[in-house]
Structures are given as structure tokens and as C-alpha cells.
Amino acid sequence: MIYNGTAPTTPTTPTTPTNPEQPTAKAWTASAVYVGGDTVSYNGKTYRAKWWTTGETPGQADVWQQL
């Protein structure tokens, strides 16, 4: 069926939403350099760097703030 010169489109199937429990930040890497504001995931939690850091484990060093 044509309506106003265009054929109707087929509705798309909704995508499954991401699990809200899973972090969306990239995984923390000990050898990476992070600056204030960078976010990482570590052990299923998300952390934000307060200042420049490298090699300091999220959840164990004051530089990381758990979100």
C-alpha cells in the first residue's frame, strides 16, 4: 500500500537494553595513564580519577572515587 507516494516502513524490533548493573566505562589497566575525570570499571564498579594517576588500583587508592 502506498500513502502520499511512500510505502510504509516495517517497524523495527526493539533492542534489549544494556544491563544497568554492568559498568559502561572501559576496564582499568595498571599500565594506563589516567587524568582527572577519566572513568574506569574495576571489579564490577565504576570509578572516576580525581587527578593524574597510573598503577593505583581503584577502590584501594584515594585517587579513585567510586561512582
mmCIF file as Biopython writes it, N, C-alpha, C and O atoms, coordinates in Angstrom:
data_model
#
loop_
_atom_site.group_PDB
_atom_site.id
_atom_site.type_symbol
_atom_site.label_atom_id
_atom_site.label_alt_id
_atom_site.label_comp_id
_atom_site.label_asym_id
_atom_site.label_entity_id
_atom_site.label_seq_id
_atom_site.pdbx_PDB_ins_code
_atom_site.Cartn_x
_atom_site.Cartn_y
_atom_site.Cartn_z
_atom_site.occupancy
_atom_site.B_iso_or_equiv
_atom_site.auth_seq_id
_atom_site.auth_asym_id
_atom_site.pdbx_PDB_model_num
ATOM 1   N N  . MET A ? 1  ? 0.836  -1.165 0.000  1.0 0.0 1  A 1 
ATOM 2   C CA . MET A ? 1  ? 0.000  0.000  0.000  1.0 0.0 1  A 1 
ATOM 3   C C  . MET A ? 1  ? 0.890  1.241  0.000  1.0 0.0 1  A 1 
ATOM 4   O O  . MET A ? 1  ? 1.882  1.285  0.727  1.0 0.0 1  A 1 
ATOM 5   N N  . ILE A ? 2  ? 0.559  2.222  -0.782 1.0 0.0 2  A 1 
ATOM 6   C CA . ILE A ? 2  ? 1.325  3.462  -0.892 1.0 0.0 2  A 1 
ATOM 7   C C  . ILE A ? 2  ? 0.486  4.590  -0.297 1.0 0.0 2  A 1 
ATOM 8   O O  . ILE A ? 2  ? -0.706 4.711  -0.580 1.0 0.0 2  A 1 
ATOM 9   N N  . TYR A ? 3  ? 1.122  5.404  0.522  1.0 0.0 3  A 1 
ATOM 10  C CA . TYR A ? 3  ? 0.428  6.538  1.127  1.0 0.0 3  A 1 
ATOM 11  C C  . TYR A ? 3  ? 1.276  7.781  0.909  1.0 0.0 3  A 1 
ATOM 12  O O  . TYR A ? 3  ? 2.434  7.820  1.327  1.0 0.0 3  A 1 
ATOM 13  N N  . ASN A ? 4  ? 0.723  8.790  0.266  1.0 0.0 4  A 1 
ATOM 14  C CA . ASN A ? 4  ? 1.435  10.032 -0.052 1.0 0.0 4  A 1 
ATOM 15  C C  . ASN A ? 4  ? 2.736  9.765  -0.808 1.0 0.0 4  A 1 
ATOM 16  O O  . ASN A ? 4  ? 3.731  10.458 -0.598 1.0 0.0 4  A 1 
ATOM 17  N N  . GLY A ? 5  ? 2.728  8.775  -1.674 1.0 0.0 5  A 1 
ATOM 18  C CA . GLY A ? 5  ? 3.893  8.495  -2.509 1.0 0.0 5  A 1 
ATOM 19  C C  . GLY A ? 5  ? 4.976  7.650  -1.862 1.0 0.0 5  A 1 
ATOM 20  O O  . GLY A ? 5  ? 5.996  7.386  -2.498 1.0 0.0 5  A 1 
ATOM 21  N N  . THR A ? 6  ? 4.792  7.217  -0.624 1.0 0.0 6  A 1 
ATOM 22  C CA . THR A ? 6  ? 5.801  6.371  0.029  1.0 0.0 6  A 1 
ATOM 23  C C  . THR A ? 6  ? 5.136  5.144  0.624  1.0 0.0 6  A 1 
ATOM 24  O O  . THR A ? 6  ? 3.987  5.184  1.065  1.0 0.0 6  A 1 
ATOM 25  N N  . ALA A ? 7  ? 5.873  4.077  0.623  1.0 0.0 7  A 1 
ATOM 26  C CA . ALA A ? 7  ? 5.376  2.837  1.214  1.0 0.0 7  A 1 
ATOM 27  C C  . ALA A ? 7  ? 5.647  2.870  2.714  1.0 0.0 7  A 1 
ATOM 28  O O  . ALA A ? 7  ? 6.660  3.418  3.150  1.0 0.0 7  A 1 
ATOM 29  N N  . PRO A ? 8  ? 4.756  2.293  3.497  1.0 0.0 8  A 1 
ATOM 30  C CA . PRO A ? 8  ? 5.004  2.267  4.945  1.0 0.0 8  A 1 
ATOM 31  C C  . PRO A ? 8  ? 6.236  1.413  5.264  1.0 0.0 8  A 1 
ATOM 32  O O  . PRO A ? 8  ? 6.544  0.455  4.554  1.0 0.0 8  A 1 
ATOM 33  N N  . THR A ? 9  ? 6.908  1.767  6.308  1.0 0.0 9  A 1 
ATOM 34  C CA . THR A ? 9  ? 8.088  1.002  6.719  1.0 0.0 9  A 1 
ATOM 35  C C  . THR A ? 9  ? 7.689  -0.074 7.705  1.0 0.0 9  A 1 
ATOM 36  O O  . THR A ? 9  ? 6.671  0.034  8.389  1.0 0.0 9  A 1 
ATOM 37  N N  . THR A ? 10 ? 8.490  -1.096 7.766  1.0 0.0 10 A 1 
ATOM 38  C CA . THR A ? 10 ? 8.262  -2.172 8.715  1.0 0.0 10 A 1 
ATOM 39  C C  . THR A ? 10 ? 8.817  -1.738 10.064 1.0 0.0 10 A 1 
ATOM 40  O O  . THR A ? 10 ? 9.959  -1.282 10.134 1.0 0.0 10 A 1 
ATOM 41  N N  . PRO A ? 11 ? 8.049  -1.867 11.126 1.0 0.0 11 A 1 
ATOM 42  C CA . PRO A ? 11 ? 8.570  -1.474 12.442 1.0 0.0 11 A 1 
ATOM 43  C C  . PRO A ? 11 ? 9.782  -2.324 12.812 1.0 0.0 11 A 1 
ATOM 44  O O  . PRO A ? 11 ? 9.851  -3.509 12.484 1.0 0.0 11 A 1 
ATOM 45  N N  . THR A ? 12 ? 10.719 -1.709 13.488 1.0 0.0 12 A 1 
ATOM 46  C CA . THR A ? 12 ? 11.912 -2.438 13.922 1.0 0.0 12 A 1 
ATOM 47  C C  . THR A ? 12 ? 11.667 -3.093 15.264 1.0 0.0 12 A 1 
ATOM 48  O O  . THR A ? 12 ? 10.825 -2.643 16.042 1.0 0.0 12 A 1 
ATOM 49  N N  . THR A ? 13 ? 12.393 -4.141 15.529 1.0 0.0 13 A 1 
ATOM 50  C CA . THR A ? 13 ? 12.305 -4.824 16.811 1.0 0.0 13 A 1 
ATOM 51  C C  . THR A ? 13 ? 13.141 -4.045 17.821 1.0 0.0 13 A 1 
ATOM 52  O O  . THR A ? 13 ? 14.295 -3.725 17.534 1.0 0.0 13 A 1 
ATOM 53  N N  . PRO A ? 14 ? 12.596 -3.733 18.986 1.0 0.0 14 A 1 
ATOM 54  C CA . PRO A ? 14 ? 13.385 -3.003 19.983 1.0 0.0 14 A 1 
ATOM 55  C C  . PRO A ? 14 ? 14.598 -3.818 20.421 1.0 0.0 14 A 1 
ATOM 56  O O  . PRO A ? 14 ? 14.537 -5.044 20.513 1.0 0.0 14 A 1 
ATOM 57  N N  . THR A ? 15 ? 15.672 -3.138 20.684 1.0 0.0 15 A 1 
ATOM 58  C CA . THR A ? 15 ? 16.868 -3.829 21.166 1.0 0.0 15 A 1 
ATOM 59  C C  . THR A ? 15 ? 16.757 -4.051 22.661 1.0 0.0 15 A 1 
ATOM 60  O O  . THR A ? 15 ? 16.046 -3.329 23.359 1.0 0.0 15 A 1 
ATOM 61  N N  . THR A ? 16 ? 17.454 -5.039 23.135 1.0 0.0 16 A 1 
ATOM 62  C CA . THR A ? 16 ? 17.468 -5.325 24.560 1.0 0.0 16 A 1 
ATOM 63  C C  . THR A ? 16 ? 18.338 -4.273 25.243 1.0 0.0 16 A 1 
ATOM 64  O O  . THR A ? 16 ? 19.483 -4.073 24.835 1.0 0.0 16 A 1 
ATOM 65  N N  . PRO A ? 17 ? 17.829 -3.601 26.263 1.0 0.0 17 A 1 
ATOM 66  C CA . PRO A ? 17 ? 18.637 -2.587 26.935 1.0 0.0 17 A 1 
ATOM 67  C C  . PRO A ? 17 ? 19.849 -3.207 27.621 1.0 0.0 17 A 1 
ATOM 68  O O  . PRO A ? 17 ? 19.836 -4.374 28.012 1.0 0.0 17 A 1 
ATOM 69  N N  . THR A ? 18 ? 20.873 -2.413 27.754 1.0 0.0 18 A 1 
ATOM 70  C CA . THR A ? 18 ? 22.078 -2.883 28.434 1.0 0.0 18 A 1 
ATOM 71  C C  . THR A ? 18 ? 21.752 -3.132 29.893 1.0 0.0 18 A 1 
ATOM 72  O O  . THR A ? 18 ? 20.909 -2.455 30.481 1.0 0.0 18 A 1 
ATOM 73  N N  . ASN A ? 19 ? 22.416 -4.090 30.456 1.0 0.0 19 A 1 
ATOM 74  C CA . ASN A ? 19 ? 22.224 -4.388 31.868 1.0 0.0 19 A 1 
ATOM 75  C C  . ASN A ? 19 ? 22.701 -3.196 32.690 1.0 0.0 19 A 1 
ATOM 76  O O  . ASN A ? 19 ? 23.886 -2.866 32.644 1.0 0.0 19 A 1 
ATOM 77  N N  . PRO A ? 20 ? 21.811 -2.536 33.446 1.0 0.0 20 A 1 
ATOM 78  C CA . PRO A ? 20 ? 22.228 -1.355 34.209 1.0 0.0 20 A 1 
ATOM 79  C C  . PRO A ? 20 ? 23.250 -1.669 35.292 1.0 0.0 20 A 1 
ATOM 80  O O  . PRO A ? 20 ? 23.920 -0.765 35.790 1.0 0.0 20 A 1 
ATOM 81  N N  . GLU A ? 21 ? 23.375 -2.928 35.659 1.0 0.0 21 A 1 
ATOM 82  C CA . GLU A ? 21 ? 24.346 -3.321 36.670 1.0 0.0 21 A 1 
ATOM 83  C C  . GLU A ? 21 ? 25.769 -3.356 36.120 1.0 0.0 21 A 1 
ATOM 84  O O  . GLU A ? 21 ? 26.731 -3.308 36.887 1.0 0.0 21 A 1 
ATOM 85  N N  . GLN A ? 22 ? 25.908 -3.440 34.796 1.0 0.0 22 A 1 
ATOM 86  C CA . GLN A ? 22 ? 27.233 -3.544 34.201 1.0 0.0 22 A 1 
ATOM 87  C C  . GLN A ? 22 ? 27.812 -2.158 33.953 1.0 0.0 22 A 1 
ATOM 88  O O  . GLN A ? 22 ? 27.120 -1.278 33.441 1.0 0.0 22 A 1 
ATOM 89  N N  . PRO A ? 23 ? 29.087 -1.958 34.315 1.0 0.0 23 A 1 
ATOM 90  C CA . PRO A ? 23 ? 29.699 -0.661 34.071 1.0 0.0 23 A 1 
ATOM 91  C C  . PRO A ? 23 ? 29.857 -0.382 32.589 1.0 0.0 23 A 1 
ATOM 92  O O  . PRO A ? 23 ? 30.050 -1.302 31.794 1.0 0.0 23 A 1 
ATOM 93  N N  . THR A ? 24 ? 29.774 0.892  32.214 1.0 0.0 24 A 1 
ATOM 94  C CA . THR A ? 24 ? 29.934 1.278  30.826 1.0 0.0 24 A 1 
ATOM 95  C C  . THR A ? 24 ? 31.325 1.835  30.552 1.0 0.0 24 A 1 
ATOM 96  O O  . THR A ? 24 ? 31.694 2.028  29.394 1.0 0.0 24 A 1 
ATOM 97  N N  . ALA A ? 25 ? 32.098 2.093  31.597 1.0 0.0 25 A 1 
ATOM 98  C CA . ALA A ? 25 ? 33.457 2.617  31.424 1.0 0.0 25 A 1 
ATOM 99  C C  . ALA A ? 25 ? 34.392 1.485  30.999 1.0 0.0 25 A 1 
ATOM 100 O O  . ALA A ? 25 ? 34.121 0.309  31.242 1.0 0.0 25 A 1 
ATOM 101 N N  . LYS A ? 26 ? 35.493 1.867  30.362 1.0 0.0 26 A 1 
ATOM 102 C CA . LYS A ? 26 ? 36.488 0.869  29.961 1.0 0.0 26 A 1 
ATOM 103 C C  . LYS A ? 26 ? 37.136 0.257  31.195 1.0 0.0 26 A 1 
ATOM 104 O O  . LYS A ? 26 ? 37.226 0.892  32.246 1.0 0.0 26 A 1 
ATOM 105 N N  . ALA A ? 27 ? 37.581 -0.973 31.054 1.0 0.0 27 A 1 
ATOM 106 C CA . ALA A ? 27 ? 38.226 -1.682 32.160 1.0 0.0 27 A 1 
ATOM 107 C C  . ALA A ? 27 ? 39.536 -0.998 32.551 1.0 0.0 27 A 1 
ATOM 108 O O  . ALA A ? 27 ? 40.289 -0.547 31.687 1.0 0.0 27 A 1 
ATOM 109 N N  . TRP A ? 28 ? 39.802 -0.923 33.844 1.0 0.0 28 A 1 
ATOM 110 C CA . TRP A ? 28 ? 41.037 -0.350 34.372 1.0 0.0 28 A 1 
ATOM 111 C C  . TRP A ? 28 ? 42.220 -1.203 33.965 1.0 0.0 28 A 1 
ATOM 112 O O  . TRP A ? 28 ? 42.141 -2.432 33.970 1.0 0.0 28 A 1 
ATOM 113 N N  . THR A ? 29 ? 43.310 -0.554 33.616 1.0 0.0 29 A 1 
ATOM 114 C CA . THR A ? 29 ? 44.555 -1.223 33.257 1.0 0.0 29 A 1 
ATOM 115 C C  . THR A ? 29 ? 45.672 -0.586 34.075 1.0 0.0 29 A 1 
ATOM 116 O O  . THR A ? 29 ? 45.818 0.637  34.074 1.0 0.0 29 A 1 
ATOM 117 N N  . ALA A ? 30 ? 46.459 -1.400 34.772 1.0 0.0 30 A 1 
ATOM 118 C CA . ALA A ? 30 ? 47.511 -0.888 35.653 1.0 0.0 30 A 1 
ATOM 119 C C  . ALA A ? 30 ? 48.548 -0.048 34.910 1.0 0.0 30 A 1 
ATOM 120 O O  . ALA A ? 30 ? 49.107 0.885  35.487 1.0 0.0 30 A 1 
ATOM 121 N N  . SER A ? 31 ? 48.811 -0.359 33.655 1.0 0.0 31 A 1 
ATOM 122 C CA . SER A ? 31 ? 49.860 0.353  32.913 1.0 0.0 31 A 1 
ATOM 123 C C  . SER A ? 31 ? 49.363 1.626  32.222 1.0 0.0 31 A 1 
ATOM 124 O O  . SER A ? 31 ? 50.164 2.378  31.667 1.0 0.0 31 A 1 
ATOM 125 N N  . ALA A ? 32 ? 48.051 1.873  32.250 1.0 0.0 32 A 1 
ATOM 126 C CA . ALA A ? 32 ? 47.497 3.055  31.580 1.0 0.0 32 A 1 
ATOM 127 C C  . ALA A ? 32 ? 47.684 4.301  32.443 1.0 0.0 32 A 1 
ATOM 128 O O  . ALA A ? 32 ? 47.803 4.217  33.665 1.0 0.0 32 A 1 
ATOM 129 N N  . VAL A ? 33 ? 47.706 5.454  31.785 1.0 0.0 33 A 1 
ATOM 130 C CA . VAL A ? 33 ? 47.758 6.744  32.480 1.0 0.0 33 A 1 
ATOM 131 C C  . VAL A ? 33 ? 46.355 7.336  32.438 1.0 0.0 33 A 1 
ATOM 132 O O  . VAL A ? 33 ? 45.724 7.384  31.382 1.0 0.0 33 A 1 
ATOM 133 N N  . TYR A ? 34 ? 45.871 7.786  33.590 1.0 0.0 34 A 1 
ATOM 134 C CA . TYR A ? 34 ? 44.551 8.383  33.693 1.0 0.0 34 A 1 
ATOM 135 C C  . TYR A ? 34 ? 44.697 9.805  34.232 1.0 0.0 34 A 1 
ATOM 136 O O  . TYR A ? 34 ? 45.576 10.087 35.046 1.0 0.0 34 A 1 
ATOM 137 N N  . VAL A ? 35 ? 43.831 10.682 33.769 1.0 0.0 35 A 1 
ATOM 138 C CA . VAL A ? 35 ? 43.818 12.061 34.262 1.0 0.0 35 A 1 
ATOM 139 C C  . VAL A ? 35 ? 42.504 12.306 34.979 1.0 0.0 35 A 1 
ATOM 140 O O  . VAL A ? 35 ? 41.557 11.533 34.833 1.0 0.0 35 A 1 
ATOM 141 N N  . GLY A ? 36 ? 42.447 13.372 35.748 1.0 0.0 36 A 1 
ATOM 142 C CA . GLY A ? 36 ? 41.234 13.707 36.489 1.0 0.0 36 A 1 
ATOM 143 C C  . GLY A ? 36 ? 40.015 13.702 35.594 1.0 0.0 36 A 1 
ATOM 144 O O  . GLY A ? 36 ? 40.017 14.316 34.527 1.0 0.0 36 A 1 
ATOM 145 N N  . GLY A ? 37 ? 38.970 13.007 36.025 1.0 0.0 37 A 1 
ATOM 146 C CA . GLY A ? 37 ? 37.729 12.925 35.262 1.0 0.0 37 A 1 
ATOM 147 C C  . GLY A ? 37 ? 37.580 11.643 34.458 1.0 0.0 37 A 1 
ATOM 148 O O  . GLY A ? 37 ? 36.468 11.290 34.065 1.0 0.0 37 A 1 
ATOM 149 N N  . ASP A ? 38 ? 38.693 10.932 34.204 1.0 0.0 38 A 1 
ATOM 150 C CA . ASP A ? 38 ? 38.602 9.659  33.480 1.0 0.0 38 A 1 
ATOM 151 C C  . ASP A ? 38 ? 37.827 8.652  34.318 1.0 0.0 38 A 1 
ATOM 152 O O  . ASP A ? 38 ? 37.958 8.622  35.542 1.0 0.0 38 A 1 
ATOM 153 N N  . THR A ? 39 ? 37.017 7.826  33.653 1.0 0.0 39 A 1 
ATOM 154 C CA . THR A ? 39 ? 36.276 6.788  34.357 1.0 0.0 39 A 1 
ATOM 155 C C  . THR A ? 39 ? 36.756 5.418  33.901 1.0 0.0 39 A 1 
ATOM 156 O O  . THR A ? 39 ? 37.130 5.225  32.745 1.0 0.0 39 A 1 
ATOM 157 N N  . VAL A ? 40 ? 36.737 4.475  34.831 1.0 0.0 40 A 1 
ATOM 158 C CA . VAL A ? 40 ? 37.132 3.095  34.556 1.0 0.0 40 A 1 
ATOM 159 C C  . VAL A ? 40 ? 36.185 2.157  35.282 1.0 0.0 40 A 1 
ATOM 160 O O  . VAL A ? 40 ? 35.487 2.559  36.212 1.0 0.0 40 A 1 
ATOM 161 N N  . SER A ? 41 ? 36.167 0.911  34.851 1.0 0.0 41 A 1 
ATOM 162 C CA . SER A ? 41 ? 35.439 -0.109 35.598 1.0 0.0 41 A 1 
ATOM 163 C C  . SER A ? 41 ? 36.462 -1.064 36.192 1.0 0.0 41 A 1 
ATOM 164 O O  . SER A ? 41 ? 37.480 -1.369 35.572 1.0 0.0 41 A 1 
ATOM 165 N N  . TYR A ? 42 ? 36.177 -1.527 37.392 1.0 0.0 42 A 1 
ATOM 166 C CA . TYR A ? 42 ? 37.067 -2.455 38.084 1.0 0.0 42 A 1 
ATOM 167 C C  . TYR A ? 42 ? 36.228 -3.263 39.060 1.0 0.0 42 A 1 
ATOM 168 O O  . TYR A ? 42 ? 35.516 -2.698 39.889 1.0 0.0 42 A 1 
ATOM 169 N N  . ASN A ? 43 ? 36.311 -4.579 38.963 1.0 0.0 43 A 1 
ATOM 170 C CA . ASN A ? 43 ? 35.554 -5.492 39.831 1.0 0.0 43 A 1 
ATOM 171 C C  . ASN A ? 43 ? 34.057 -5.164 39.842 1.0 0.0 43 A 1 
ATOM 172 O O  . ASN A ? 43 ? 33.415 -5.214 40.891 1.0 0.0 43 A 1 
ATOM 173 N N  . GLY A ? 44 ? 33.501 -4.826 38.663 1.0 0.0 44 A 1 
ATOM 174 C CA . GLY A ? 44 ? 32.078 -4.580 38.536 1.0 0.0 44 A 1 
ATOM 175 C C  . GLY A ? 44 ? 31.601 -3.220 39.023 1.0 0.0 44 A 1 
ATOM 176 O O  . GLY A ? 44 ? 30.396 -2.974 39.082 1.0 0.0 44 A 1 
ATOM 177 N N  . LYS A ? 45 ? 32.527 -2.333 39.374 1.0 0.0 45 A 1 
ATOM 178 C CA . LYS A ? 45 ? 32.173 -1.000 39.847 1.0 0.0 45 A 1 
ATOM 179 C C  . LYS A ? 45 ? 32.825 0.043  38.944 1.0 0.0 45 A 1 
ATOM 180 O O  . LYS A ? 45 ? 33.817 -0.238 38.273 1.0 0.0 45 A 1 
ATOM 181 N N  . THR A ? 46 ? 32.257 1.248  38.935 1.0 0.0 46 A 1 
ATOM 182 C CA . THR A ? 46 ? 32.786 2.333  38.121 1.0 0.0 46 A 1 
ATOM 183 C C  . THR A ? 46 ? 33.449 3.364  39.026 1.0 0.0 46 A 1 
ATOM 184 O O  . THR A ? 46 ? 32.917 3.730  40.074 1.0 0.0 46 A 1 
ATOM 185 N N  . TYR A ? 47 ? 34.617 3.820  38.600 1.0 0.0 47 A 1 
ATOM 186 C CA . TYR A ? 47 ? 35.396 4.792  39.371 1.0 0.0 47 A 1 
ATOM 187 C C  . TYR A ? 47 ? 35.780 5.970  38.485 1.0 0.0 47 A 1 
ATOM 188 O O  . TYR A ? 47 ? 35.927 5.822  37.272 1.0 0.0 47 A 1 
ATOM 189 N N  . ARG A ? 48 ? 35.944 7.154  39.104 1.0 0.0 48 A 1 
ATOM 190 C CA . ARG A ? 48 ? 36.424 8.350  38.406 1.0 0.0 48 A 1 
ATOM 191 C C  . ARG A ? 48 ? 37.724 8.798  39.063 1.0 0.0 48 A 1 
ATOM 192 O O  . ARG A ? 48 ? 37.825 8.868  40.288 1.0 0.0 48 A 1 
ATOM 193 N N  . ALA A ? 49 ? 38.727 9.102  38.220 1.0 0.0 49 A 1 
ATOM 194 C CA . ALA A ? 49 ? 40.007 9.600  38.728 1.0 0.0 49 A 1 
ATOM 195 C C  . ALA A ? 49 ? 39.844 11.041 39.187 1.0 0.0 49 A 1 
ATOM 196 O O  . ALA A ? 49 ? 39.225 11.850 38.496 1.0 0.0 49 A 1 
ATOM 197 N N  . LYS A ? 50 ? 40.400 11.362 40.355 1.0 0.0 50 A 1 
ATOM 198 C CA . LYS A ? 50 ? 40.348 12.724 40.884 1.0 0.0 50 A 1 
ATOM 199 C C  . LYS A ? 50 ? 41.497 13.568 40.332 1.0 0.0 50 A 1 
ATOM 200 O O  . LYS A ? 50 ? 41.377 14.788 40.220 1.0 0.0 50 A 1 
ATOM 201 N N  . TRP A ? 51 ? 42.600 12.920 39.992 1.0 0.0 51 A 1 
ATOM 202 C CA . TRP A ? 51 ? 43.770 13.585 39.432 1.0 0.0 51 A 1 
ATOM 203 C C  . TRP A ? 51 ? 44.565 12.570 38.632 1.0 0.0 51 A 1 
ATOM 204 O O  . TRP A ? 51 ? 44.160 11.412 38.527 1.0 0.0 51 A 1 
ATOM 205 N N  . TRP A ? 52 ? 45.695 12.987 38.064 1.0 0.0 52 A 1 
ATOM 206 C CA . TRP A ? 52 ? 46.550 12.116 37.251 1.0 0.0 52 A 1 
ATOM 207 C C  . TRP A ? 52 ? 46.985 10.913 38.070 1.0 0.0 52 A 1 
ATOM 208 O O  . TRP A ? 52 ? 47.342 11.039 39.241 1.0 0.0 52 A 1 
ATOM 209 N N  . THR A ? 53 ? 46.951 9.736  37.433 1.0 0.0 53 A 1 
ATOM 210 C CA . THR A ? 53 ? 47.366 8.525  38.134 1.0 0.0 53 A 1 
ATOM 211 C C  . THR A ? 53 ? 47.767 7.432  37.149 1.0 0.0 53 A 1 
ATOM 212 O O  . THR A ? 53 ? 47.341 7.431  35.994 1.0 0.0 53 A 1 
ATOM 213 N N  . THR A ? 54 ? 48.565 6.536  37.608 1.0 0.0 54 A 1 
ATOM 214 C CA . THR A ? 54 ? 48.879 5.304  36.870 1.0 0.0 54 A 1 
ATOM 215 C C  . THR A ? 54 ? 49.259 4.233  37.880 1.0 0.0 54 A 1 
ATOM 216 O O  . THR A ? 54 ? 49.974 4.513  38.842 1.0 0.0 54 A 1 
ATOM 217 N N  . GLY A ? 55 ? 48.793 3.018  37.672 1.0 0.0 55 A 1 
ATOM 218 C CA . GLY A ? 55 ? 49.162 1.893  38.528 1.0 0.0 55 A 1 
ATOM 219 C C  . GLY A ? 55 ? 48.493 1.854  39.888 1.0 0.0 55 A 1 
ATOM 220 O O  . GLY A ? 55 ? 48.770 0.943  40.668 1.0 0.0 55 A 1 
ATOM 221 N N  . GLU A ? 56 ? 47.618 2.810  40.210 1.0 0.0 56 A 1 
ATOM 222 C CA . GLU A ? 56 ? 46.949 2.799  41.507 1.0 0.0 56 A 1 
ATOM 223 C C  . GLU A ? 56 ? 45.572 2.141  41.341 1.0 0.0 56 A 1 
ATOM 224 O O  . GLU A ? 56 ? 44.755 2.592  40.538 1.0 0.0 56 A 1 
ATOM 225 N N  . THR A ? 57 ? 45.331 1.099  42.088 1.0 0.0 57 A 1 
ATOM 226 C CA . THR A ? 57 ? 44.141 0.270  41.934 1.0 0.0 57 A 1 
ATOM 227 C C  . THR A ? 57 ? 42.875 0.979  42.421 1.0 0.0 57 A 1 
ATOM 228 O O  . THR A ? 57 ? 42.833 1.468  43.550 1.0 0.0 57 A 1 
ATOM 229 N N  . PRO A ? 58 ? 41.852 1.036  41.577 1.0 0.0 58 A 1 
ATOM 230 C CA . PRO A ? 58 ? 40.571 1.615  42.005 1.0 0.0 58 A 1 
ATOM 231 C C  . PRO A ? 58 ? 40.026 0.869  43.224 1.0 0.0 58 A 1 
ATOM 232 O O  . PRO A ? 58 ? 40.110 -0.356 43.308 1.0 0.0 58 A 1 
ATOM 233 N N  . GLY A ? 59 ? 39.472 1.624  44.154 1.0 0.0 59 A 1 
ATOM 234 C CA . GLY A ? 59 ? 38.928 1.037  45.373 1.0 0.0 59 A 1 
ATOM 235 C C  . GLY A ? 59 ? 39.972 0.876  46.459 1.0 0.0 59 A 1 
ATOM 236 O O  . GLY A ? 59 ? 39.631 0.590  47.607 1.0 0.0 59 A 1 
ATOM 237 N N  . GLN A ? 60 ? 41.259 1.058  46.109 1.0 0.0 60 A 1 
ATOM 238 C CA . GLN A ? 60 ? 42.330 0.907  47.089 1.0 0.0 60 A 1 
ATOM 239 C C  . GLN A ? 60 ? 43.183 2.168  47.215 1.0 0.0 60 A 1 
ATOM 240 O O  . GLN A ? 60 ? 43.992 2.280  48.137 1.0 0.0 60 A 1 
ATOM 241 N N  . ALA A ? 61 ? 43.010 3.111  46.301 1.0 0.0 61 A 1 
ATOM 242 C CA . ALA A ? 61 ? 43.808 4.338  46.305 1.0 0.0 61 A 1 
ATOM 243 C C  . ALA A ? 61 ? 42.871 5.550  46.359 1.0 0.0 61 A 1 
ATOM 244 O O  . ALA A ? 61 ? 41.796 5.543  45.760 1.0 0.0 61 A 1 
ATOM 245 N N  . ASP A ? 62 ? 43.294 6.584  47.082 1.0 0.0 62 A 1 
ATOM 246 C CA . ASP A ? 62 ? 42.466 7.782  47.250 1.0 0.0 62 A 1 
ATOM 247 C C  . ASP A ? 62 ? 42.185 8.513  45.951 1.0 0.0 62 A 1 
ATOM 248 O O  . ASP A ? 62 ? 41.241 9.300  45.882 1.0 0.0 62 A 1 
ATOM 249 N N  . VAL A ? 63 ? 42.984 8.271  44.915 1.0 0.0 63 A 1 
ATOM 250 C CA . VAL A ? 63 ? 42.797 8.970  43.645 1.0 0.0 63 A 1 
ATOM 251 C C  . VAL A ? 63 ? 41.475 8.588  42.966 1.0 0.0 63 A 1 
ATOM 252 O O  . VAL A ? 63 ? 40.956 9.348  42.148 1.0 0.0 63 A 1 
ATOM 253 N N  . TRP A ? 64 ? 40.937 7.426  43.300 1.0 0.0 64 A 1 
ATOM 254 C CA . TRP A ? 64 ? 39.707 6.942  42.662 1.0 0.0 64 A 1 
ATOM 255 C C  . TRP A ? 64 ? 38.498 7.189  43.518 1.0 0.0 64 A 1 
ATOM 256 O O  . TRP A ? 64 ? 38.496 6.895  44.713 1.0 0.0 64 A 1 
ATOM 257 N N  . GLN A ? 65 ? 37.443 7.744  42.888 1.0 0.0 65 A 1 
ATOM 258 C CA . GLN A ? 65 ? 36.155 7.948  43.549 1.0 0.0 65 A 1 
ATOM 259 C C  . GLN A ? 65 ? 35.157 6.972  42.943 1.0 0.0 65 A 1 
ATOM 260 O O  . GLN A ? 65 ? 34.948 6.968  41.730 1.0 0.0 65 A 1 
ATOM 261 N N  . GLN A ? 66 ? 34.554 6.160  43.766 1.0 0.0 66 A 1 
ATOM 262 C CA . GLN A ? 66 ? 33.550 5.220  43.259 1.0 0.0 66 A 1 
ATOM 263 C C  . GLN A ? 66 ? 32.288 5.984  42.908 1.0 0.0 66 A 1 
ATOM 264 O O  . GLN A ? 66 ? 31.822 6.827  43.675 1.0 0.0 66 A 1 
ATOM 265 N N  . LEU A ? 67 ? 31.741 5.682  41.742 1.0 0.0 67 A 1 
ATOM 266 C CA . LEU A ? 67 ? 30.506 6.349  41.282 1.0 0.0 67 A 1 
ATOM 267 C C  . LEU A ? 67 ? 29.298 5.488  41.591 1.0 0.0 67 A 1 
ATOM 268 O O  . LEU A ? 67 ? 28.171 5.874  41.283 1.0 0.0 67 A 1 
#
